[in-house]
Amino acid sequence: MSIKYCDQHKDCERQRLYRRFCAGLAALILLALLIVLIVWLLLRPSKPRFYLSNVDIVCINVSSSSALAVTMQATLAARNPNPRVGIFYDRADVYAEYRGLQVTVATALPPMYQGRGGDATVWAPFLSGAGVPLPPYLATALAQDETAGYLLVTIRVDGWIRWKAGAFITSHYHLRVRCPALLTVNDGQGSYGSNAGGGAGYFKFNRAAPCIVDV
């Protein structure tokens, strides 16, 4: 009977030690999560702010088979509004859309770190697409927009960022930026007027526009 009692006592001790270990581990995890939450609430990192300052369209051409060829240069500025937090741009791709259809190949921006306290960065990537198939309704809409004298394209940024506060670096967050760009065609006259044949100044960026940023 005494041997059985000892075995039961050892089992109870092992269970007690196991429960203490689990409780201690859970307390450490909760403490680490609480520290991360407190740091996050104190720093309150804000989303980067993007601005589209110019879109220079070199050419837009639709072939008889409704294939689109486009070349443009977009000038984007990004600013970090956080006074105590830096931002790592680990990956960012820029491309252009027309009425929800991607019309240029994604151009990769170089990875970079943006310092805290209003540090700003400017990019001016070239965006191009060749042989982009247009649905008939989009080919018609593009011709109508050009005739009307106004063309709306969207410059998009898709990437991954991290925030840095001191030695603390967050995990990756998905960055999505949408910048509408309104352009006048032939000074708003569209396909009519003395410059109806296109060329330099045919497409003009109308105004600087704030971008919609989602993280």
Phi, psi and omega in degrees: 000324181293325179293317179297321179296320178296317179298317178295322180295319178296320178297318179296321179295318179297318179296321179294317178294321179296317179296320178296321179296315179296319179295318179295319179296317178297322179294320178295318179296316179296322178295317179297317179295323179294320178297315179299318180296318180295315179299317181297317181292324179290320184277323180046065181297132179264158178294146173296152180253131182246146178224137176259111185263341179194147169227119181249108180270119178282313179201148169225122184220131177247123181282175180295337179266017179062036174259131185262135171239127183218142174223129180209165174233127180249136177251114183244143174236138177235138180232140177265111183278356186279125180283343184235004186229131174265169182229128170267124170263094184282329177203137177207125178246138180244137176206168181248147177235151170231113181052046176085355180257127177290123186246358175228158175289144179293130178254126183278133173272149181293139176301144184201165174244131180251118184292170183279171173076040175085016177300137184236153180224143179238133175239149177221067183283149170274136180238132182213154175212141181228133178067031179286118182290126178257130171299151182307321182291328178285323176298319177294318181295321179296317178296321179293319179297317180296320178295321181289338176100005180220136182228128180249118174241164180236128175263125183243147174236131179229123183193195182226134180231162171225148174262147181230124176232105185064235178269355183272125179235129181284173171283180183285143174235141182281122180259127177228123183235137179230118183240108176286140180230112177265124181241141172271148179247118180056049180056034178086356181274349179069220184284002180254162177106180187288338184253028186295344181279001180088203180100193183299133179081001180294316173256127180232134176292128189282313182197158175292141185227134172291151183255155176267122185244128175237133177230000000 
